[in-house]
C-alpha cells in the first residue's frame, strides 16, 4: 500500500477541496434532514431522528478532522469510505414501519441506540476521526477496548432501524450497499494501519472488529 503526506500538497489546493466537499456534504445532509422533518410532521412520529443525528455528527467531524500522517489513496478505499459514511443520505423516509405502527417504538429505539453508540465513539475519536483510511493516531480507550470499529457497529444498528421504520426497495438496497462498503472500508483501514506497531499491539489485544465473539 502506498501513502502520501497531506502536508506535501499546496495549501490553496487543500482549501478548495475542503470547501467544495464540505459544501456538497452540507447540501446532502440538509436535503436528507428536511425530508425526514417533513415525514415526521406528516406522520406525527419521529422519522429518521437517529439516522439524521448520526450523519450530522459524521459530517461535523469530517469538516473538523485533523491532517493525517499517511492516507490510503487507492480508489476503492476512497469509494468505500464515501459510500460507507454518507450513503445513508440517499435513503428517503416513508414511515410504513415493518410489522405495523406498534413496532415504531422499537425501530426508533434502534436508531437512537445506534446513534448514541456511534456518537460516543466519535467523541472518543475526536479529531482523529477521518473518512478515508489514514493514520491519525491510534485510539484504544473506551468502546475501542471492546471492538476495533465500534462506530461502524453503531452506524449499522441505526441504519437497520431506519430501513425497518421506512421500508422500501430503495432503502433496503442502499442500506445493504452501505453495509457492504463499510466492511470493505474496515479492511482498507486495517491495511493502512498494519505497519504501525501500536496498532499491531492493539489488534492482538482487541480481537474482534464489530461484534464481540462473532466478527
Buried (B, 14 or more C-beta within 10 A) or exposed (E): EEBEEEEEEEEEEEEEEEEEBEEEBEEBBEEBBEBBBEBBEEBEBBBBBBBBBBBBBBBBBBEEBBEBBBBBBBEEBBBBBBBBBBBBBBBBBBBEBEEEEEEBEBBBEBBBBBBBBBBBBBEBBBEBBBBBBBBBBBBBEEBBEEBBBBBBBBBBBBBBBBBBBBBBEBBBEBBEBBBBBBBBBBBBBBBBBEEBEEBEEBBEEBEBBBEEEEE
